[in-house]
Amino acid sequence: VQLQASGGGLVQAGGSLTLSCVVSGAKSQIDAMRWYRQTPGDVRVFVAVITRSGDTNLGDSVWGRSDISRDNAKNTMWLRIDKLRPEDTAVYFCNADYLDETIWGQGTLVTVSS
């Protein structure tokens, strides 16, 4: 099972961005899926989570300006962040719970210019 995150890039402050995370190779259902982000020298910080049934929770850093969603049939999750700030600049990682394991994908870099 592999996770592929995409959608990062250079965005101006105040803009919006949608990140995608696709799970491939899964033969059983994917449970909770999450986004984390990390800046150089720091630990990965929780951004958002969505359960298989669609319950969501957002981290303080994106609360009120972000939306997480998923399509179980496509094993795909999205994260939209609005009103981007320079402090949102980070590598964004997705992970997923699969058969009692948490599997991580590679990150996608988001750079927000002021």
C-alpha positions as CSV (number, residue, x, y, z in Angstrom):
1,V,0.0,0.0,0.0
2,Q,1.3,3.4,-1.0
3,L,0.1,7.0,-0.4
4,Q,0.8,9.7,-2.9
5,A,0.4,13.3,-1.9
6,S,0.2,16.0,-4.5
7,G,-1.0,19.6,-5.1
8,G,1.7,21.6,-3.4
9,G,3.3,24.6,-5.0
10,L,3.9,28.3,-4.7
11,V,0.9,30.3,-3.7
12,Q,0.5,34.0,-2.7
13,A,-0.7,34.8,0.8
14,G,-4.5,35.0,0.9
15,G,-4.9,32.4,-1.8
16,S,-6.2,28.9,-1.6
17,L,-4.7,25.4,-2.3
18,T,-6.1,21.9,-2.5
19,L,-3.9,19.0,-1.7
20,S,-4.7,15.4,-2.7
21,C,-3.7,12.1,-1.2
22,V,-4.3,8.9,-3.1
23,V,-4.0,5.4,-1.6
24,S,-3.0,2.7,-4.0
25,G,-2.6,-1.1,-3.6
26,A,-5.1,-1.4,-0.8
27,K,-7.2,-4.6,-0.7
28,S,-9.1,-3.8,2.5
29,Q,-10.8,-0.6,3.5
30,I,-8.9,2.5,4.5
31,D,-9.9,3.8,7.9
32,A,-8.9,7.3,9.2
33,M,-6.8,9.5,7.0
34,R,-4.8,12.5,8.2
35,W,-2.7,15.4,7.1
36,Y,0.4,16.6,8.9
37,R,2.8,19.3,8.1
38,Q,6.5,19.9,8.9
39,T,8.9,22.7,8.6
40,P,12.7,22.2,8.7
41,G,14.0,21.4,12.1
42,D,10.5,20.9,13.6
43,V,8.4,17.8,14.3
44,R,5.4,17.0,12.2
45,V,2.3,18.8,13.3
46,F,-1.3,17.6,13.0
47,V,-3.4,19.4,10.5
48,A,-6.6,17.5,9.9
49,V,-8.2,14.1,10.2
50,I,-11.2,12.4,8.5
51,T,-12.7,9.1,9.5
52,R,-14.0,6.6,7.0
53,S,-17.6,7.7,7.9
54,G,-16.7,11.3,7.3
55,D,-16.2,12.7,10.7
56,T,-13.6,15.4,10.7
57,N,-11.3,17.4,13.0
58,L,-9.1,20.3,12.1
59,G,-6.0,21.5,13.9
60,D,-5.8,24.9,15.4
61,S,-3.5,26.2,12.7
62,V,-6.1,25.8,9.9
63,W,-9.3,25.9,12.0
64,G,-12.0,28.0,10.2
65,R,-10.2,28.2,6.9
66,S,-9.8,24.6,5.9
67,D,-11.8,21.7,4.7
68,I,-10.9,18.0,4.6
69,S,-12.9,15.5,2.5
70,R,-12.5,12.0,1.0
71,D,-13.9,9.6,-1.5
72,N,-13.8,6.1,-0.2
73,A,-14.5,4.6,-3.6
74,K,-11.4,6.3,-4.9
75,N,-9.3,5.9,-1.8
76,T,-8.6,9.6,-2.1
77,M,-8.5,12.4,0.4
78,W,-8.3,16.2,-0.1
79,L,-7.3,19.1,2.0
80,R,-8.3,22.6,1.0
81,I,-6.8,25.6,2.8
82,D,-8.1,29.1,2.2
83,K,-6.6,32.4,3.2
84,L,-3.1,31.0,3.1
85,R,-0.5,32.6,5.3
86,P,3.3,32.5,5.0
87,E,3.3,30.4,8.2
88,D,1.5,27.7,6.3
89,T,4.7,27.1,4.4
90,A,5.7,23.5,5.1
91,V,5.9,20.0,3.6
92,Y,2.5,18.4,3.9
93,F,2.3,14.7,4.6
94,C,-0.7,12.4,4.5
95,N,-1.2,9.1,6.3
96,A,-3.8,6.4,6.6
97,D,-4.8,3.7,8.9
98,Y,-4.8,0.4,7.1
99,L,-5.0,-3.1,8.8
100,D,-3.8,-1.8,12.2
101,E,-0.9,0.1,10.7
102,T,-0.5,3.8,9.9
103,I,1.1,4.3,6.6
104,W,2.7,7.5,5.5
105,G,3.1,9.0,2.1
106,Q,5.9,11.3,0.9
107,G,5.3,15.0,1.4
108,T,4.3,17.7,-0.9
109,L,5.8,21.2,-0.5
110,V,3.6,24.2,0.0
111,T,5.2,27.6,-0.1
112,V,3.2,30.7,0.6
113,S,4.8,34.0,-0.4
114,S,3.9,37.2,1.4
